Amino acid sequence: MLSLTFFFGVSGRSKSAKPEPNQKKEVIEVLPEIISCVPSIRIVKAEIKNAKKENAAVEIEIENMSEIGLVAISLDSTKGGVSYSQTKSTFDSDSPLVIAEPHKTVTLKMEVSNLFPGVPLRIGSVMFANGEEEGCEASIKEMRETRAEHKAQKAAAGKEPK
């Protein structure tokens, strides 16, 4: 499976995938179905912002229904062997920071250009402040890889993860 993963931290930085130059992508103007592999996440609200524009994005407000804060949340759109994924995390900080307190909400964003038409947008996985994970196996695997990459980058920069 080909997988493209993009990260954005608490500051809201994000990277987006671009369709291949010769590939014309269908424009999504209707909110896709949103599903969750994470029982402790409740979808509060979802909408497309800036529909029909180049910077259109799906914004999803989720509630952390657990008793433990979240340090990472992954969204993905998968079709066939290709997956676009975005992970909101604090993996690049010296110690994990909670991005969604217990029973509080947080808004996630994914560019419409990274969605496959007719395919649900999925909340794939979360990582809790205590290190536990919850979600779909493939998404959890990607999140672990993302975390390992951040640790390796810190180690290479001479910063030992806490």
MOSULQUI-V54372 format. One line per field, one symbol per residue. ss: DSSP state (~ for helix, > for strand, _ for the rest). burial: b if it has 9 or more other ideal C-beta (glycine too) atoms within 8 Angstrom, else e. A space follows every 50 residues. Layout:
# MOSULQUI-V54372
ss=???
burial=???
This chain:
# MOSULQUI-V54372
ss=_>>>>>>>_________________________>>>____>>>>>>>>>_ ______>>>>>>>>_____>>>>>>>>>>__>>>>>>>>__________> ____>>>>>>>~~~______>>>>>>>>____>>>_~~~~~~~~~~~~~~ ~~~~~~______
burial=eebbbbbbbeeeebeebeeeeeeeeeebeeebebebbbeebebeebebbe eeeeebbbbbbbbbeeebbbbbbbbbbbeeebbbbbbbbbbbbeeeebbb eeeebbebbbbbbbbbeebebbbbbbbbbeeebbbbebbbebbbbbbeeb bebbbeeeeeee
